[in-house]
């Protein structure tokens, strides 16, 4: 699990369900992307944008997420 991403979301008052609604995906899908169980460039980018960060800052070892 990517605790850094989850912690940043909490600290910034951003809920996974909010991101999922914006992207029209289930909260489970967003959770899977955060934890690394699933890869999605679109969702990773949306999470990074919500945090005003780059995808590479959030997932440094996996900076080329699959589309």
Backbone bond lengths (Angstrom), bond angles and torsions (degrees), N, CA, C in turn:
res aa  C-N    CA-C-N  psi(-1)  N-CA   C-N-CA  omega(-1)  CA-C   N-CA-C  phi
1 X - - - 1.454 - - 1.526 109.44 -
2 X 1.307 115.50 140.79 1.449 120.27 177.99 1.524 108.52 -89.80
3 X 1.307 115.61 89.46 1.464 121.25 -177.34 1.519 111.87 -65.39
4 X 1.343 116.14 -29.97 1.465 120.04 -179.97 1.524 110.22 -61.48
5 X 1.309 117.21 -49.10 1.465 121.28 -178.66 1.519 110.07 -63.30
6 X 1.317 116.43 -46.78 1.456 120.58 -179.42 1.528 110.77 -60.52
7 X 1.326 117.08 -43.69 1.465 121.47 179.32 1.524 111.55 -64.04
8 X 1.320 116.37 -41.60 1.472 119.88 179.15 1.527 111.40 -63.75
9 X 1.312 116.23 -39.26 1.460 119.66 177.32 1.533 110.18 -61.91
10 X 1.320 116.74 -46.21 1.462 121.09 -179.75 1.526 110.27 -63.00
11 X 1.326 117.18 -47.46 1.462 121.43 -178.97 1.525 112.51 -60.25
12 X 1.329 115.75 -30.51 1.464 120.80 -179.27 1.522 112.62 -95.37
13 X 1.321 116.45 4.76 1.454 120.49 177.92 1.518 114.34 67.22
14 X 1.322 115.92 29.51 1.464 121.17 -179.36 1.521 108.56 -105.23
15 X 1.305 116.00 125.49 1.461 120.61 -179.61 1.525 110.45 -97.00
16 X 1.320 114.83 143.67 1.462 119.87 178.20 1.524 110.97 -59.06
17 X 1.313 116.34 -35.07 1.465 120.13 -179.58 1.532 110.84 -65.01
18 X 1.317 117.12 -33.05 1.466 120.80 177.62 1.527 110.37 -64.59
19 X 1.321 115.56 -44.13 1.470 120.17 178.06 1.523 110.06 -64.27
20 X 1.316 116.08 -43.08 1.466 119.42 -178.21 1.529 111.22 -62.83
21 X 1.317 117.10 -39.00 1.469 119.87 179.33 1.521 111.33 -66.41
22 X 1.329 116.64 -41.60 1.470 120.47 178.60 1.520 111.36 -60.90
23 X 1.337 115.94 -36.84 1.466 121.22 -176.16 1.527 112.96 -93.40
24 X 1.339 115.44 -4.87 1.463 121.01 -178.99 1.528 112.25 58.28
25 X 1.338 113.51 47.92 1.463 121.67 173.50 1.521 107.07 -130.69
26 X 1.310 116.68 168.91 1.461 119.32 179.39 1.533 110.09 -77.24
27 X 1.319 116.77 154.30 1.466 119.42 175.08 1.529 112.55 -59.50
28 X 1.315 116.00 -28.70 1.471 120.35 178.15 1.524 110.99 -62.55
29 X 1.321 116.75 -40.85 1.464 120.39 179.61 1.527 109.86 -62.73
30 X 1.322 116.93 -44.02 1.470 120.67 178.54 1.527 109.61 -61.85
31 X 1.311 116.80 -43.79 1.462 121.41 178.36 1.527 111.35 -60.32
32 X 1.328 116.64 -42.21 1.460 120.72 179.48 1.528 111.48 -63.97
33 X 1.318 117.38 -38.40 1.470 120.55 178.40 1.527 109.24 -66.07
34 X 1.321 117.17 -44.75 1.463 121.05 179.62 1.527 110.74 -60.49
35 X 1.318 116.81 -41.66 1.464 120.97 -176.94 1.526 113.48 -79.97
36 X 1.327 116.76 -12.49 1.459 119.99 -179.13 1.516 114.06 89.86
37 X 1.321 117.48 4.06 1.460 121.08 179.17 1.526 111.91 -75.68
38 X 1.314 115.58 -18.88 1.466 120.81 179.42 1.515 107.65 -143.62
39 X 1.327 116.51 150.25 1.459 120.98 179.77 1.520 109.93 -115.90
40 X 1.319 115.15 135.13 1.454 121.23 177.13 1.517 108.27 -154.69
41 X 1.323 115.82 113.89 1.464 120.18 179.11 1.520 110.62 -61.53
42 X 1.321 116.80 -39.51 1.470 120.94 -177.92 1.530 111.26 -64.29
43 X 1.314 117.02 -45.14 1.461 120.56 -178.51 1.530 110.45 -72.39
44 X 1.309 117.41 -41.50 1.465 120.88 177.74 1.526 110.40 -58.95
45 X 1.318 116.16 -43.61 1.463 121.03 179.76 1.526 110.75 -64.49
46 X 1.318 117.50 -41.34 1.466 121.45 179.61 1.532 110.81 -63.63
47 X 1.321 116.64 -41.66 1.467 120.75 178.34 1.529 109.53 -63.50
48 X 1.315 116.22 -46.15 1.465 120.63 179.18 1.527 110.79 -60.63
49 X 1.323 117.42 -42.70 1.465 120.62 179.32 1.519 111.17 -63.16
50 X 1.327 117.02 -41.00 1.472 120.26 178.38 1.530 111.10 -60.37
51 X 1.322 116.30 -32.00 1.465 122.03 -178.70 1.532 112.41 -94.71
52 X 1.333 117.14 2.15 1.466 122.14 -176.83 1.525 111.56 55.13
53 X 1.308 114.45 44.63 1.455 121.24 -179.88 1.521 109.41 -132.76
54 X 1.322 115.42 173.59 1.454 121.39 174.88 1.526 108.79 -95.71
55 X 1.320 115.71 150.82 1.466 120.81 178.14 1.528 110.15 -55.05
56 X 1.325 116.52 -40.76 1.465 121.45 -177.73 1.522 112.47 -63.19
57 X 1.333 117.00 -26.91 1.461 120.32 177.99 1.528 111.56 -74.25
58 X 1.314 116.03 -30.54 1.457 121.01 -177.70 1.520 112.85 -87.08
59 X 1.322 115.38 -35.76 1.468 121.07 -179.64 1.533 108.38 -128.31
60 X 1.345 117.66 72.95 1.470 120.25 -173.61 1.527 114.98 -63.49
61 X 1.313 118.48 -33.25 1.475 121.37 -178.97 1.514 111.75 -82.80
62 X 1.295 116.88 -14.42 1.466 121.24 -173.11 1.520 109.20 -131.55
63 X 1.341 116.03 50.31 1.449 118.89 -172.82 1.521 114.51 -76.63
64 X 1.313 117.60 0.57 1.467 120.53 175.81 1.510 109.16 -117.35
65 X 1.326 116.23 70.46 1.468 121.41 -179.21 1.517 109.36 -65.71
66 X 1.291 115.40 144.68 1.467 121.74 179.15 1.520 110.27 -68.13
67 X 1.309 114.90 151.97 1.469 120.15 179.69 1.501 110.86 -75.36
